[in-house]
Amino acid sequence: MMGGWSRWLVAAVFLAMVVGRGTAEIQCTDAVTQLLPCEAFLLGGGTTPSAGCCAAVQSLDKIATASQGDRKAICQCFKDTARSFPVNQGNAQQLPQLCHVNVNVDIGPNVDCDSV
């Protein structure tokens, strides 16, 4: 039987396939899948992300830094999926700092992804 995270991931993958992201090279499903090591931390478990989670965040940051289209797509992807998943917003906001990644945009449900 699938757990909550697995069901959400399947739904996010389906949504990303239906909606798409146009000019970005990274797909929403790839971005969400890449952050699977952060699952426990993003759900509110623990006070620090794992080393694997931080490696994933740093890798995703490199993709976002290289392309404005990817940066916007990643932002919109996480904004859309966070609305339907119980992400701990405090942990999500701390994740870049704890993983030593400089993100120049607010992390949260009201972020304007067109301005990233």
ChimeraX attribute file (.defattr): number of C-alpha atoms within 10 A of each C-alpha:
attribute: neighborCount
match mode: 1-to-1
recipient: residues
	/A:1	5
	/A:2	8
	/A:3	7
	/A:4	10
	/A:5	15
	/A:6	11
	/A:7	12
	/A:8	16
	/A:9	17
	/A:10	13
	/A:11	15
	/A:12	23
	/A:13	19
	/A:14	14
	/A:15	16
	/A:16	19
	/A:17	13
	/A:18	9
	/A:19	10
	/A:20	15
	/A:21	19
	/A:22	11
	/A:23	12
	/A:24	17
	/A:25	13
	/A:26	19
	/A:27	20
	/A:28	28
	/A:29	20
	/A:30	13
	/A:31	20
	/A:32	19
	/A:33	15
	/A:34	16
	/A:35	18
	/A:36	15
	/A:37	18
	/A:38	24
	/A:39	15
	/A:40	17
	/A:41	19
	/A:42	24
	/A:43	16
	/A:44	16
	/A:45	13
	/A:46	11
	/A:47	11
	/A:48	18
	/A:49	20
	/A:50	17
	/A:51	12
	/A:52	13
	/A:53	22
	/A:54	22
	/A:55	16
	/A:56	19
	/A:57	21
	/A:58	17
	/A:59	14
	/A:60	21
	/A:61	18
	/A:62	12
	/A:63	17
	/A:64	21
	/A:65	12
	/A:66	10
	/A:67	14
	/A:68	15
	/A:69	20
	/A:70	24
	/A:71	23
	/A:72	19
	/A:73	26
	/A:74	26
	/A:75	22
	/A:76	19
	/A:77	22
	/A:78	17
	/A:79	18
	/A:80	16
	/A:81	21
	/A:82	17
	/A:83	11
	/A:84	11
	/A:85	14
	/A:86	14
	/A:87	18
	/A:88	14
	/A:89	16
	/A:90	12
	/A:91	19
	/A:92	18
	/A:93	15
	/A:94	15
	/A:95	22
	/A:96	17
	/A:97	12
	/A:98	14
	/A:99	18
	/A:100	11
	/A:101	16
	/A:102	10
	/A:103	15
	/A:104	7
	/A:105	12
	/A:106	12
	/A:107	19
	/A:108	17
	/A:109	14
	/A:110	8
	/A:111	14
	/A:112	15
	/A:113	16
	/A:114	12
	/A:115	7
	/A:116	16
